[in-house]
Each structure stands twice: as structure tokens, then as C-alpha cells.
Amino acid sequence: MLDNALVMIAIILIINIVYVSFFTIRMILTLKGQRYLAAFISMFEIVVYILGLGLVLENLDQIQNVIAYAVGYALGVIVGMKIEEKLALGYITVNVISSSPDIEFTRKLRDKGYGVTSWFAYGMEGDRLAMQILTPRKYELKLYDTIRTLDPKAFIIAYEPKQIHGGFWVKQVKKGRLSNGEKQKNAL
């Protein structure tokens, strides 16, 4: 009898982890405008949801099933977020304010394949170099490392643009320049 209860708990836990992972990924795809892929995933999501909820509702008098459902939900959120991090869908825009306008930031970042728009700025403590950099999210952490290597005092703000259209950079990403430039010119 105890084996059956443990098996039921494990099944409910796994089903809910899978369901919520699908749910998280579907929501992210929906927010990124990938409606057809999100709709496709939602078909599997709802089947898994019905199976898991049905098991809990059939045995509602057993509190361990409800707890397994709740724990599976929480773990599903974490697993879904980890999957999304690995997929790294979309792009980010990184605004950087360098502590010194003399650093050859833009050239070094462009050599690595990043699209950089820069301008001189004036801050509270004097002249600065301001930059806007657009990159696929899969290169986000490498970009931060590069920025911190070039200027450990740089001020960095990042956000996800909703729509990107035109410009030099979009053409280069479609040609694969960013990933190729990274392989060719990996030294600072």
C-alpha cells in the first residue's frame, strides 16, 4: 500500500513539473510573439494538466497528493525557467556608460561582432562614452564579461526590445557574423 502511495506521489510530482515547464515556456513564447509555437505547446500542456489534476482530484482525501501537486508546481516553475535560460530566446539591448571616453570600447566590441552605437556623454564626474549594444540573449553573459574586462567601472543597463527592424546589425546576425566574429576574434 505504501509503494502505491509513493508511486502516486512521484507520478503527480513529475506530471506537474512537466505541466508547469510547458506552461512557463508557452507563456514566454507568447510574450515573444511566437503564437503558433505557443499554441502547439499548449496542446501538450493541457493534456498533462488534465492528467495531473485528475489524479489529485480522484484522491483528494490524501493530503500527500495535494502536497506533491504543489511541490511539483513550484519545481516546474524552476525547471521551466532553466529551460528558457538555455533556449535564450530573443535579443537584449544593453546600454553601457563607460567611466572613460578614451577606452576603445566600440572597436573591441565590434571586432567581436556586436552591433554598437556610441556617443560621447557628460556625467556627474565628467566625460563618458555611452553605448547601445544589441545582441542575441545567448551571448548576453559573454557580453557582460567583455564589458567588465574592458571597463570594470562601466554602468550597465539591459532590457529586451519587443521589436527590431532594419539596420546594419540585423543583417549581420542573419549572416551569422556575431557567432563567426566571436570565433575569429576571441582575444581582447
N, C-alpha and C positions, 0 to 999 in steps of 0.2 A: 504493500500500500504506500509506503514511504517512497519507494522507487517511482511509482506513478506520479506522486505529487511533485517530486523533484524534476521528472521529465516534463510535466506540465509547466512548471515554473520556468524551466530552461526554454521550452518552446515559446512561451509568452514573451519572455525576455528577448529572445532572438528576433521573433516576429516584430516586436515593437522597435527594436534597434533598426531593422531593415525599413520598416514603415517610415519612421521619422527621418532616417537618412534620405529616403526618396523624397519626403516632404520638403526637407531643407534644400535639396538640390533643385527640386521643381520650383520652389519659391525664388531661388537665386536666378534660375534661368528665366523665370517670368519677369523679374525685375530687370534683367539684361535684355529683354525684348525677344527672347528665343521661344516664341509661343508654341511652335509646332513640336519642338523637342520637349518642352514643358508639358504639353498635352499628352504626348506619348508616354512620358514617365508617370503621369498622373493615373494612367490606366493600371499600371502595376502597383502604384502606391495604394489605390483604393481597394484592390483585391487583398493585399497584405493587411491593410487596416481592418477590413471586414473579418478576415480570419482571426486576427489577434483579439479584436473586440468581442467577437463571438465566443471565443474560448473563455474570456473573462466573464462575460455575462451568463454563460451556461453554468459557471461555478462561482457565482458572486458570493456565496456563503463562505468561501475560502479566502481569507484575507491575504494569504501569501501570493495568490494570483494577482490581486489588485496591486500589491506592493511590487511584484515582478513587472507588471504593466507600467507602473510609474517609473521604476528604475530603468526599464528598457527605453522609455520615452526620453529620459534625461541622457542616457548613453547614446541614443540615436541622434540627439542634437549635437553632441560632441563628434560622433563619427561623421555625420553629415557635413559639419564644418571642416573637419580634417580632409574629407574627400574634396570639398570645394577648394580648399587651400592647394591641394595637389593639382587640381584641374587648372587653377589660376585663370579663370575666365576673364576676359575683358582687358581693359587698359587702365593705367593710372596716370594722372598728371602730378608731377612733383614740382613745387615751387621752392627754389633754393635762394637764399640770400647769403652770399659769401662774406666772410669777415674782411676780405681784402679784394679790391678790384684788380690786383696785379696777378693773381693766380690764373694760370692758363686753363681754367676750368673748361670753357666751351670746347677748345680744341681737343683736349684729352677725352671729354665725353663723346664728342663727335667721332673721334678715332675709334671708339668702342662701338659706334653705330647708333648712339642715342640721338634723337632729334632734340636740338637745344635752341631756344630763342633766348637771347640775353640782352640786357641793357644795363647801363650804369644807373645807380640809385644813390640816394643820400640818406643815411640813417642817423640815429641819435649820436653815434660816435664817429661819424664821418662817412667817407665814400665807401660804397658797397658795389658788388656785382650781383644783379638779380637775374635769375634764370627760370625758365619754364621748360620742363622736360616731360615728354610723353613717351611711355614705354608699355609693352605688354606686362601684365601682372607677374608673369613667370620670371621676369628679370628684375622685379621690384627690390628684392633683398640685395642682389648684386649691385644695383644702382646705389642703394644707401651705403653699402660698404665702400664703393668707389668714391662717393661724395665725402664720406668721413675720412677716407685716406687722403684725399686732396686738401680738405679743409675741416679739421676736427671741430672747429667752432661754427661751422655753417648752420644756418637756421633752415629747417626743412618742414614743409607742409605738403601733404599728399591728399589727393581726392580722386574719385572715379568720375571721369566725364561720362555723360549719358550718351552723347552722340559725337562722332568725329567725321569730318568731311574735308576732303581736299588737302592740299599742302604737300610739301616735299616729303615729309616723314611718312605719310600714309603710303606713298608709292614705294618707299624704301622697305617698309615692313612687308608689303606684298611681294617684293623681290627677295625677301629673306636677308636683307643687308644686316639687320641687327644681330641675328644669330651668327652670320658669317663674319661680320666685323669683329664680333666678340672672340671668335676662334682665331682670326688672323692677327688681331692686335690686342692680345690679352695683357700685355705689360703696361704698366703706368709710366 
